[in-house]
Amino acid sequence: MEKVWQVGLIGCGAIARKKHLPLCAQLPRVHLWGLFSRNPESAMACAAEFGDADTEVFTSAEQMLSRKEMDIAIICTPNNTHAEYSIAALHHGKHVICEKPMAMTSREASAMLQAAKENRRMLHISYQNRYLDSALLAKHLADRGELGDIYYAKAYAIRRRALPNWGGTMDKAATGGGPLMDIGSHAIDLALWLSGNFSPKYAAGTAYHKLARQGSGANHWGPWNPETYELEDCALGFVVMQNGMTLTIDASYALNVEREMERSVDLFGTKGGLTLRPEEGVHLIQERMNQMCVTKCIEQHTRRTLTPDALGDTPEYREYQAVLNRLNSGCYEDPAAQQAYTVLKIVEGIYRSAETGEPVYF
């Protein structure tokens, strides 16, 4: 019989309610054992909706983490507390699933990695877009050599008008950055993972506060106050890897662009190119029979009325299954944590370059 992992969740905001708590209720190998939030009413509401009669609500994170029954801590708090709670959980002997970005700074992230190593516990940073159908297909194509030597990659996280303006999302002290730190880190992780390259040499970039300072009535979540908005609305990055590969990053909450692109990547290699757009699938561009050809790979699931549940799992579900499988195998080291640290270093480098006007070497 497979182990049922006892989970304690810290932070009961939107990302917990929309992503992690539904998974805890859905996965048979996970039991929502405990909850802590600085807002006790929110924790009680989440326990009632997603927990069961055995789910406890705690008055402090320390109180919950000190309990021996708990196996895994899920960290869904603002970015500026990711390191604090993750390190505390690891030192209490818990495995950790932490929301992205890994931390506010690479120094904090390094301390998280060290705590995981010292306590022989898993640290996983949640970049679930690796588990998209399109991303898994693109990874398979790249790994089997369809693209050859990948020397150029583009990462996109572009919105026209979708600047988050609720809770602490506009507080730079809590988030550490705007679209580059938030949706941009997803795109960077996806581009580096697909290309199999996590060794940056230097980064340069720019950050803009143009539309954020103007405000907008067309914003998806309503207007914001441009007088108090501290974060960039657009950040652009240029990274050169140790092997010479170039990565460019476009990240924006608000940009006068016709087409939005999130979780999207372009790869260019010596044997072919690839575009990944989750809404359109994967396009493979190659020379065949002395012609340039585009192969459109659009994932489709076969439906059967007697097996409707076989349609396919969500990326978040697959991510949790992968983490649980690794834990059940007794392998507590997750290479993706070190890779998330590299993503954060790149984000940090682009921000520093934007401030100084100089490239940042790693």
N, C-alpha and C positions, 0 to 999 in steps of 0.2 A: 504493500500500500504506500502511495506517495505521501511525503510529508506535507502537511498543511502549515504554511508559514504564517506566523502571527505578526500582523503589521500594525505599527503605530504611525499615524500621520500627523505631521506638524504643519499647521497652516490650513485654514478652511476657506480660502478665497476661491476665485473663479476657476483657476487652473486645477484645484483640487476637486471642485464639484463637477467640472465638465470633463475631466480626463481621468484622474487617478481614482476617485471614489467609485465611479461606475465600474471600473475595472476590478476593484476590490470586491464589489458585490457580484460581479459576473464570473470571476475565475474561481474554480473549485479548489485550487491549491493555495488560495489566499483567504485569510480571515481578518476582517477589520476588527482588530483587538482593542485599539485605543486611539483617541483623538486629543489633540491639544491645539487651541487657538488662543491668541491674545484677546479675541472676542468670544467669551464663553457662550453667548447665545448662538453664534454661528456654529460652534462645535456641537452644541446640543441638537441643533437643527440637522446637521450632517449625520449625527449618530442615529437620529430618528429616521432619516431618509435612506441611508446606505448601510447602517449597521444592523445588529440583532440584539437579542436580550443580553448577550455577553459583552457587548461593546462598551468600554468605559470611557468617560470623559474626564480628563485630568486638568488640574489647576495650574500645572507648570510642566514645562518640557522635561526638566530634571526629574520630576516625580515619575513621569512615564518612562523615561530612558533607564531609570534605575531598576525597573522591574525585570526579573529574569525571564518571564514568560514571553517577552517580546523578542522577535527575531530580526525584523526589518523596519527601519525608519524611512518614511517617505517625506522628503522635505519640499514643501510647497509654499514657502514663505517668500517675502521680498528678497531681491538679489543680495542686499547688504547683510543678510543673516544666513545665507547658504553655508558659508564656511563655519560660522559659529555652531550651528545646529548639527552639521555633518560631522565635524570633528568631535563634538560632544558625544554623538551617537556611536561613532567608531570607537572611542575610548571606553564606552560602556559595552563594547562587544557586539554591537548591532551592525548588520549590513545596511547599506544606505543606497536609496534611489533618490537622487536630487534633481530637481528641475534645472533646466538651462536658464541663463548661462551658469557655468560652474561656480563662479564667485565674482566679486567686484574687481579683483586684481589677480595677476598671475602669482603674486606672493601668497595670497590666501589659498589659491588653488594648489600650489606646491605643498602647503601645510596639510591640505586635505589628503593629497596623495601619500604623504609621509605617515599620516595617522592611519590610513588604510593598510599600509605596509607593516607598520609597527604592530597593529592589532590583528593582522591576518583576516581582514574582513573585506567584503566587496564594496567598492564605491562605483556606482553607475550614474552617469549623467544622462538625462533623458533627452536624446535627440531622435525622436521617433520617426522622422522623415526617411531615415535609412530603410525603414520597413514598408514604405510605399510599394505597391506593385511595380510602378514604373522605375523606382530606384533599384529594386532588386533585379529587375531585368537589365537595367543599364549596367549595374555592377557585374552581372554575369557576362555581358558582352565585352566589357572592358577587361575583365580578368582573363578571358579566353583569347585575348589578343586581337579582337576585331578592330581596335583603334591603333594598334601599334604603339609606338613611343608617344605618350601624351605630353605635349610641350606647352599647351595653352588651355586654360580653363576660365570660364566666366561663371560667377555666382550672382543670382538675382533675387532680391527681396524688395520689390517695388510696388508701392500702393499709390493710387492717385489722391485719395482723400480718406484715409482710415487711420487717423491719429488717435491712439487711446487716451482718454481723458477722465478716467474714473479712478477712485481710490488713490493709491500711491504711484500710479503709472507716470505721472508728470513730475515726480519728485526725484531729482537727479541724485540726491543723497541715498535714496532707496534703490534706484535702478542702476546707477552707474553710467547710463547712456541711453540713447534713443534707439532708432531703428537698427543701427549697426550692432548694438549689444543684444537687441531683442530678436527680430526676425532675420537680421543679417547673419547672426552666428549660426542659425539653422542652415542657411545657404552655404556658408563657408564650410561647415562640417560636411555637408553633402558633397560639395565639389572635391574636397580633399579625400574623402572616403572613396568616392568613385574613381579618382585618379590614383589612389593608393600612395599618396604623398603627404606626409605630415612633418616635413623638415624645411621650415622657412629660413631664408637667409636675411632678407630685409623687407620692410614694408614702408610705403608712403601713402598719404591720403589727404583728403580734404573733408571738412564737415561744414554744412550750411544751416543757417537759421533763417532762411528767406521767408518761406510761406508760414512757418510757425509764428513769425513776428507780425504777419499780416492778419492771421486768423482766417477762418473759413466757415461759411454757412452751409457748405456742401459736404462737410465731414460726415462719415458714416455714423459716428456716435455723437453727432451734434457739435456745435461750436465750442471752442476752447478760449481761454483768456490769454491773448498774446502777451499781455504785460507780465504774466507770471510764469510763462512756459520757459523752462531752462534748457531743454534738450535739443539736439539737432533734429531737423526734419529730413535731412538727406546727408548721407555719408558715402564717399567713393574711395575705394582702396585699390592699391596696386602692390602686389606681393611677388617677389622673386624667390623661388625655392632653391635649396642647395644644389639640386641637379640641373638648374637652369629653367625649369618650368615657370611660366608666368601665370598668376591668378589675378583676375580683376573682380572687384566686388561693387555692386550697385545696391544700396540699401536706402529705402525712403518710406516714410509714412505719408508724405504729401508731395506729389510731383506732377507737373502738368504733362502727363504722358497719356497716350491713347490706350495703351494696353498694360494691365497690371500683370506682374509675374512674381509669385512667391514659390519657394521650394523648387526653384528652376535652375538648371545648370546647362552650360554648353561645354563640350570637351572637343579638343582638336588634337589629332595624332597623325603619325606618318602613314597609317593605313586607312584612316577614316575619321569622320567627325560624328558627334552625337549631340542631339538636343533632348533634354528631359523637361517636359511640361506635364505635371500630373493630370491636367485636364485633357491633354491631347496624346499622352503616351510618349513613347521614345521613337525618335527618328534617327536612323543610321544613314550617314552620307558617305558613300564610297565610290571609287572608280572601278567599273566593271565593263569588260568588253569595249574598252576605249571610250566609255561614256560615264558621265557622272550620274549616279543613281541614288535615289532616296527611298529607303525601305521604311515604311511606317509600321511600327510595332505597337499596336493598341491592345492592351490586355482585355480579355473578355472571359467571363465566367459562365460555364454551362449551368443553366438552371434546371432543376427537376422538382416537380410539385411535391414529391414525397420526401425530398431532402432539402427543404429551403434553407436550412442552417448551413449548408455546405457552400454557400455563395462566396465565402471568403472572409477573412478576419480583417479588422482594422489595423493600421500601422501600430497603434498604441497597444492593442492586444498582442500582436506579434512580438513587440518589444518586451512586454512583461513575460511572455512565454520564454523568450530567449534568456532573460535574466534568471528565471526560475529554473530552467534547464541547466544553466551553468552552476547555480547554487546546488541543485540536486546531484550534480556530478562531483561535487566537492572541490570544484575549481573556483576559488574566490577572487582571483585576479582578473580584472576586466580591462583589456587593452584600450577600450574606448574612453576610459577615464583619462589616461595619458593623452589621448588624442583631443579630448575636450579641453585639456590644459593648453595644448598648442593652439586651438581655436581662440581661446581667451587671450593668449599672447599676441596673436595677429590683430585681434580687435583692439587690444591695448596699444599696440604699435601704431595702428592707423590713427587712433585718437591723439596719440602723442605727436605724430607727424603733422596732423592737422593743426595742432597748437603751435608747434615750433617752425613749421615750414621745411623741415629737414627729414630725410629718411631715417628710419629706426632699424638698426642692425640687431639681430638676435644672437 
